Amino acid sequence: MYNYKLTEQEEDKVKKFHEERIMAFDTLESRLENIKKLLRQGKIETIKYYRENPKSYTVYKPTDLIGDYINDIETLLKSEEWKKQKSYLRIY
């Protein structure tokens, strides 16, 4: 009977872990929707800035850096390589 309870507790922990991992995608999707809005707003602000400063070479919003971060996210989602990095593994 004691072993049964340990197994049941372990199954509950695993189930909770799986649910948290899946729910994390909902949170990330919500954040991405917000980022899309921020990108649209940044584009509008940049257009306005360049219209007001037609001779400017100022980088008004860091699109290159944002693009690099998006590339990194795409790589993480497409690749299995990240699993080899121990720093990403969560141990319970």
DSSP file (Angstrom, degrees, kcal/mol; ACC not computed):
  #  RESIDUE AA STRUCTURE BP1 BP2  ACC     N-H-->O    O-->H-N    N-H-->O    O-->H-N    TCO  KAPPA ALPHA  PHI   PSI    X-CA   Y-CA   Z-CA
    1    1 A M     >        0   0    0      0, 0.0     4,-1.7     0, 0.0     5,-0.2   0.000 360.0 360.0 360.0 -38.2    0.0    0.0    0.0
    2    2 A Y  H  >  +     0   0    0      1,-0.2     4,-1.8     2,-0.2     5,-0.2   0.924 360.0  50.2 -61.8 -44.6    2.8    2.4    0.8
    3    3 A N  H  > S+     0   0    0      1,-0.2     4,-2.3     2,-0.2    -1,-0.2   0.864 105.9  57.2 -61.6 -36.3    4.4    1.9   -2.7
    4    4 A Y  H  > S+     0   0    0      1,-0.2     4,-2.5     2,-0.2    -1,-0.2   0.910 106.3  48.8 -62.0 -42.8    1.0    2.6   -4.3
    5    5 A K  H  X S+     0   0    0     -4,-1.7     4,-2.6     2,-0.2    -1,-0.2   0.890 110.1  51.1 -66.4 -39.0    0.8    6.0   -2.6
    6    6 A L  H  X S+     0   0    0     -4,-1.8     4,-2.5     2,-0.2    -1,-0.2   0.925 111.8  47.3 -62.7 -43.2    4.3    6.9   -3.7
    7    7 A T  H  X S+     0   0    0     -4,-2.3     4,-2.5     2,-0.2    -2,-0.2   0.909 112.5  49.3 -64.4 -42.3    3.5    6.0   -7.3
    8    8 A E  H  X S+     0   0    0     -4,-2.5     4,-2.1     2,-0.2    -2,-0.2   0.902 111.8  48.8 -64.8 -40.9    0.2    7.9   -7.2
    9    9 A Q  H  X S+     0   0    0     -4,-2.6     4,-2.2     2,-0.2    -2,-0.2   0.907 111.5  49.7 -64.3 -41.4    2.0   11.0   -5.8
   10   10 A E  H  X S+     0   0    0     -4,-2.5     4,-2.4     1,-0.2    -2,-0.2   0.906 109.2  51.7 -64.7 -40.8    4.6   10.7   -8.4
   11   11 A E  H  X S+     0   0    0     -4,-2.5     4,-2.7     1,-0.2    -1,-0.2   0.888 108.9  51.2 -62.6 -38.6    2.0   10.5  -11.1
   12   12 A D  H  X S+     0   0    0     -4,-2.1     4,-2.5     2,-0.2    -1,-0.2   0.899 109.7  50.1 -64.6 -40.3    0.3   13.6   -9.8
   13   13 A K  H  X S+     0   0    0     -4,-2.2     4,-2.5     2,-0.2    -2,-0.2   0.914 112.6  46.6 -63.1 -43.0    3.6   15.5   -9.8
   14   14 A V  H  X S+     0   0    0     -4,-2.4     4,-2.7     2,-0.2    -2,-0.2   0.926 112.3  49.9 -65.6 -44.4    4.3   14.4  -13.4
   15   15 A K  H  X S+     0   0    0     -4,-2.7     4,-2.4     1,-0.2    -2,-0.2   0.918 112.1  47.9 -61.0 -43.7    0.7   15.3  -14.5
   16   16 A K  H  X S+     0   0    0     -4,-2.5     4,-2.5     2,-0.2    -1,-0.2   0.912 110.9  51.7 -62.8 -42.8    1.1   18.8  -12.8
   17   17 A F  H  X S+     0   0    0     -4,-2.5     4,-2.2     1,-0.2    -2,-0.2   0.931 110.4  48.2 -59.1 -46.6    4.4   19.3  -14.5
   18   18 A H  H  X S+     0   0    0     -4,-2.7     4,-2.3     1,-0.2     5,-0.2   0.913 110.9  50.8 -61.5 -43.8    3.0   18.4  -17.9
   19   19 A E  H  X S+     0   0    0     -4,-2.4     4,-2.7     1,-0.2    -1,-0.2   0.909 110.4  49.5 -61.4 -42.8    0.0   20.8  -17.4
   20   20 A E  H  X S+     0   0    0     -4,-2.5     4,-1.5     1,-0.2    -1,-0.2   0.904 110.9  49.7 -62.8 -41.2    2.4   23.7  -16.4
   21   21 A R  H  X S+     0   0    0     -4,-2.2     4,-0.6     2,-0.2    -2,-0.2   0.900 113.7  45.1 -65.9 -40.1    4.5   23.1  -19.4
   22   22 A I  H >X S+     0   0    0     -4,-2.3     3,-1.1     1,-0.2     4,-0.7   0.902 110.9  53.0 -70.4 -41.1    1.5   23.1  -21.8
   23   23 A M  H 3X S+     0   0    0     -4,-2.7     4,-1.7     1,-0.3     3,-0.4   0.794  96.2  69.6 -64.7 -27.0    0.0   26.1  -20.1
   24   24 A A  H 3X S+     0   0    0     -4,-1.5     4,-2.5     1,-0.2    -1,-0.3   0.835  92.2  59.1 -59.7 -31.8    3.3   28.0  -20.6
   25   25 A F  H <X S+     0   0    0     -3,-1.1     4,-2.7    -4,-0.6    -1,-0.2   0.890 102.1  52.7 -65.4 -38.1    2.5   28.0  -24.4
   26   26 A D  H  X S+     0   0    0     -4,-0.7     4,-2.1    -3,-0.4    -1,-0.2   0.919 110.4  48.1 -61.4 -42.8   -0.7   29.9  -23.7
   27   27 A T  H  X S+     0   0    0     -4,-1.7     4,-2.3     1,-0.2    -2,-0.2   0.919 112.4  48.3 -63.2 -44.0    1.2   32.5  -21.8
   28   28 A L  H  X S+     0   0    0     -4,-2.5     4,-2.4     2,-0.2    -2,-0.2   0.901 109.9  51.8 -65.0 -40.6    3.8   32.8  -24.5
   29   29 A E  H  X S+     0   0    0     -4,-2.7     4,-2.0     2,-0.2    -1,-0.2   0.904 109.8  50.2 -62.3 -40.4    1.2   33.1  -27.2
   30   30 A S  H  X S+     0   0    0     -4,-2.1     4,-1.8     1,-0.2    -2,-0.2   0.915 110.3  49.4 -63.4 -43.0   -0.4   35.9  -25.3
   31   31 A R  H  X S+     0   0    0     -4,-2.3     4,-2.4     1,-0.2    -2,-0.2   0.885 108.1  54.1 -63.7 -38.0    2.9   37.7  -24.9
   32   32 A L  H  X S+     0   0    0     -4,-2.4     4,-2.5     2,-0.2    -1,-0.2   0.885 104.7  54.1 -64.4 -37.9    3.5   37.3  -28.6
   33   33 A E  H  X S+     0   0    0     -4,-2.0     4,-1.6     1,-0.2    -1,-0.2   0.914 110.1  47.8 -60.4 -41.6    0.2   39.0  -29.4
   34   34 A N  H  X S+     0   0    0     -4,-1.8     4,-2.3     1,-0.2    -2,-0.2   0.895 109.6  52.6 -65.2 -40.1    1.3   41.9  -27.2
   35   35 A I  H  X S+     0   0    0     -4,-2.4     4,-2.6     1,-0.2    -2,-0.2   0.891 105.0  55.6 -63.2 -39.4    4.6   42.0  -29.0
   36   36 A K  H  X S+     0   0    0     -4,-2.5     4,-2.2     2,-0.2    -1,-0.2   0.909 108.5  48.2 -59.0 -41.8    2.9   42.2  -32.4
   37   37 A K  H  X S+     0   0    0     -4,-1.6     4,-2.4     1,-0.2    -2,-0.2   0.914 111.0  50.3 -64.1 -42.4    1.0   45.2  -31.1
   38   38 A L  H  X S+     0   0    0     -4,-2.3     4,-2.7     1,-0.2    -2,-0.2   0.876 109.1  52.0 -64.5 -36.8    4.2   46.8  -29.9
   39   39 A L  H  X S+     0   0    0     -4,-2.6     4,-2.3     2,-0.2    -1,-0.2   0.924 109.7  48.7 -64.6 -44.0    5.9   46.2  -33.2
   40   40 A R  H  X S+     0   0    0     -4,-2.2     4,-2.1     2,-0.2    -2,-0.2   0.929 113.6  46.9 -60.0 -44.7    3.0   47.9  -35.1
   41   41 A Q  H  X S+     0   0    0     -4,-2.4     4,-2.7     1,-0.2    -2,-0.2   0.902 110.5  52.7 -64.9 -40.9    3.2   50.8  -32.7
   42   42 A G  H  X S+     0   0    0     -4,-2.7     4,-2.3     1,-0.2    -1,-0.2   0.876 108.0  51.3 -61.8 -37.8    7.0   51.0  -33.1
   43   43 A K  H  X S+     0   0    0     -4,-2.3     4,-2.6     2,-0.2    -1,-0.2   0.926 110.6  48.2 -64.5 -44.7    6.7   51.1  -36.9
   44   44 A I  H  X S+     0   0    0     -4,-2.1     4,-2.3     1,-0.2    -2,-0.2   0.925 113.0  48.0 -61.8 -44.9    4.2   53.9  -36.7
   45   45 A E  H  X S+     0   0    0     -4,-2.7     4,-2.5     1,-0.2    -1,-0.2   0.888 111.6  50.4 -63.1 -38.9    6.5   55.8  -34.3
   46   46 A T  H  X S+     0   0    0     -4,-2.3     4,-2.6     2,-0.2     5,-0.2   0.910 109.6  49.9 -66.7 -43.0    9.5   55.2  -36.5
   47   47 A I  H  X S+     0   0    0     -4,-2.6     4,-2.1     1,-0.2    -2,-0.2   0.935 112.7  48.0 -59.0 -46.4    7.6   56.5  -39.6
   48   48 A K  H  X S+     0   0    0     -4,-2.3     4,-2.1     1,-0.2    -2,-0.2   0.923 111.5  50.2 -60.8 -45.0    6.6   59.6  -37.7
   49   49 A Y  H  X S+     0   0    0     -4,-2.5     4,-1.5     1,-0.2    -2,-0.2   0.929 111.7  46.9 -60.7 -46.2   10.1   60.2  -36.5
   50   50 A Y  H  < S+     0   0    0     -4,-2.6    -1,-0.2     1,-0.2    -2,-0.2   0.819 110.0  53.5 -69.3 -30.1   11.7   59.8  -39.9
   51   51 A R  H  < S+     0   0    0     -4,-2.1    -1,-0.2    -5,-0.2    -2,-0.2   0.890 113.6  42.9 -67.3 -38.1    9.0   62.2  -41.4
   52   52 A E  H  < S+     0   0    0     -4,-2.1    -2,-0.2     1,-0.3    -1,-0.2   0.721 126.5  33.7 -77.8 -21.5    9.9   64.8  -38.8
   53   53 A N    ><  +     0   0    0     -4,-1.5     3,-2.0    -5,-0.2    -1,-0.3  -0.581  69.5 168.0-132.4  68.3   13.7   64.1  -39.2
   54   54 A P  T 3  S+     0   0    0      0, 0.0    -1,-0.1     0, 0.0    -4,-0.1   0.681  77.8  47.6 -63.6 -19.2   14.1   63.3  -42.9
   55   55 A K  T 3  S+     0   0    0      2,-0.0     2,-0.2     0, 0.0    -5,-0.1   0.365  87.6 119.2-100.2   5.2   17.9   63.6  -42.9
   56   56 A S    <   -     0   0    0     -3,-2.0    -3,-0.1    -6,-0.2    -7,-0.0  -0.451  42.8-172.7 -77.9 141.0   18.4   61.4  -39.7
   57   57 A Y        +     0   0    0     -2,-0.2    -1,-0.1     2,-0.1     2,-0.1   0.154  44.2 135.3-107.7  12.5   20.3   58.2  -39.6
   58   58 A T        -     0   0    0      1,-0.1     2,-1.0     2,-0.0     3,-0.1  -0.374  59.7-130.0 -64.2 136.1   19.2   57.5  -36.1
   59   59 A V        -     0   0    0      1,-0.2    -1,-0.1    -2,-0.1    -2,-0.1  -0.804  27.9-176.0 -84.8 105.3   18.1   54.0  -35.3
   60   60 A Y  S    S+     0   0    0     -2,-1.0    -1,-0.2     1,-0.2    -2,-0.0   0.889  70.2  18.7 -76.5 -40.4   14.8   54.8  -33.7
   61   61 A K  S    S-     0   0    0     -3,-0.1     2,-2.3   -18,-0.0     3,-0.2  -0.989  85.7-117.1-128.8 140.4   13.8   51.3  -32.7
   62   62 A P     >  +     0   0    0      0, 0.0     4,-2.4     0, 0.0     5,-0.2  -0.393  48.3 157.5 -79.8  69.0   16.3   48.4  -32.5
   63   63 A T  H  >  +     0   0    0     -2,-2.3     4,-2.6     1,-0.2     5,-0.2   0.835  70.0  56.7 -64.1 -33.1   14.8   46.2  -35.3
   64   64 A D  H  > S+     0   0    0     -3,-0.2     4,-2.0     2,-0.2    -1,-0.2   0.936 110.5  43.7 -63.5 -45.1   18.1   44.4  -35.9
   65   65 A L  H  > S+     0   0    0      2,-0.2     4,-2.2     1,-0.2    -2,-0.2   0.912 113.5  50.8 -66.0 -43.0   18.3   43.3  -32.3
   66   66 A I  H  X S+     0   0    0     -4,-2.4     4,-2.4     1,-0.2    -2,-0.2   0.920 109.6  51.7 -59.8 -43.7   14.7   42.4  -32.2
   67   67 A G  H  X S+     0   0    0     -4,-2.6     4,-2.4     1,-0.2    -1,-0.2   0.885 107.5  52.4 -60.6 -39.8   15.2   40.3  -35.4
   68   68 A D  H  X S+     0   0    0     -4,-2.0     4,-2.1     2,-0.2    -1,-0.2   0.911 109.4  49.0 -63.0 -42.1   18.1   38.5  -33.8
   69   69 A Y  H  X S+     0   0    0     -4,-2.2     4,-2.2     2,-0.2    -2,-0.2   0.907 110.7  50.2 -64.5 -40.8   16.0   37.6  -30.8
   70   70 A I  H  X S+     0   0    0     -4,-2.4     4,-2.6     1,-0.2    -1,-0.2   0.898 108.6  53.0 -64.6 -39.5   13.2   36.3  -33.0
   71   71 A N  H  X S+     0   0    0     -4,-2.4     4,-2.4     1,-0.2    -1,-0.2   0.913 108.6  50.4 -59.3 -42.3   15.7   34.2  -35.0
   72   72 A D  H  X S+     0   0    0     -4,-2.1     4,-2.4     2,-0.2    -2,-0.2   0.909 110.1  49.6 -62.8 -42.0   16.9   32.7  -31.7
   73   73 A I  H  X S+     0   0    0     -4,-2.2     4,-2.2     2,-0.2    -2,-0.2   0.925 110.9  49.6 -63.1 -45.0   13.3   31.9  -30.7
   74   74 A E  H  X S+     0   0    0     -4,-2.6     4,-1.9     1,-0.2     5,-0.2   0.905 110.4  51.0 -60.9 -40.9   12.7   30.2  -34.1
   75   75 A T  H  X S+     0   0    0     -4,-2.4     4,-2.2     1,-0.2    -1,-0.2   0.922 109.7  50.0 -62.5 -44.2   15.9   28.2  -33.7
   76   76 A L  H  < S+     0   0    0     -4,-2.4    -1,-0.2     1,-0.2    -2,-0.2   0.891 113.2  46.0 -61.3 -39.8   14.8   27.0  -30.2
   77   77 A L  H  < S+     0   0    0     -4,-2.2    -1,-0.2     1,-0.2    -2,-0.2   0.793 119.3  39.6 -76.1 -27.4   11.4   26.0  -31.4
   78   78 A K  H  < S+     0   0    0     -4,-1.9     2,-0.2    -5,-0.2    -2,-0.2   0.729 107.3  71.8 -91.1 -24.4   12.7   24.2  -34.6
   79   79 A S     <  -     0   0    0     -4,-2.2     3,-0.1    -5,-0.2     4,-0.1  -0.605  54.3-160.0-103.4 152.7   15.8   22.5  -33.1
   80   80 A E  S >  S+     0   0    0     -2,-0.2     3,-1.3     1,-0.1     4,-0.4   0.406  77.9  93.8 -97.7  -3.7   16.4   19.7  -30.8
   81   81 A E  G >  S+     0   0    0      1,-0.3     3,-1.6    -6,-0.2     4,-0.3   0.820  71.6  66.0 -61.4 -33.4   19.9   21.0  -30.1
   82   82 A W  G >  S+     0   0    0      1,-0.3     3,-1.5     2,-0.2     6,-0.3   0.779  88.0  68.8 -62.5 -26.2   18.8   23.0  -27.0
   83   83 A K  G <  S+     0   0    0     -3,-1.3    -1,-0.3     1,-0.3    -2,-0.2   0.748  90.4  62.6 -65.4 -21.6   18.0   19.8  -25.2
   84   84 A K  G <  S+     0   0    0     -3,-1.6     2,-0.7    -4,-0.4    -1,-0.3   0.668  83.2  91.1 -76.8 -15.9   21.7   19.1  -25.1
   85   85 A Q    X   -     0   0    0     -3,-1.5     3,-1.6    -4,-0.3     4,-0.5  -0.725  65.7-157.4 -84.1 113.9   22.3   22.2  -23.0
   86   86 A K  G >  S+     0   0    0     -2,-0.7     3,-1.1     1,-0.3    -1,-0.2   0.782  86.6  69.9 -62.9 -27.6   22.1   21.2  -19.3
   87   87 A S  G 3  S+     0   0    0      1,-0.3    -1,-0.3    -3,-0.1    -2,-0.0   0.725  98.1  51.3 -65.7 -19.2   21.4   24.7  -18.3
   88   88 A Y  G <  S+     0   0    0     -3,-1.6    -1,-0.3    -6,-0.3     2,-0.3   0.624  88.8  99.2 -90.0 -14.8   17.9   24.4  -19.9
   89   89 A L    <   -     0   0    0     -3,-1.1     2,-0.6    -4,-0.5    -6,-0.0  -0.533  62.7-149.3 -78.6 137.2   17.0   21.2  -18.2
   90   90 A R        -     0   0    0     -2,-0.3     2,-0.5     2,-0.0    -2,-0.1  -0.924  12.2-159.8-107.4 121.7   14.8   21.4  -15.1
   91   91 A I              0   0    0     -2,-0.6    -2,-0.0     1,-0.1     0, 0.0  -0.868 360.0 360.0-109.2 133.0   15.4   18.7  -12.6
   92   92 A Y              0   0    0     -2,-0.5    -1,-0.1     0, 0.0    -2,-0.0   0.358 360.0 360.0-115.8 360.0   12.9   17.8   -9.9
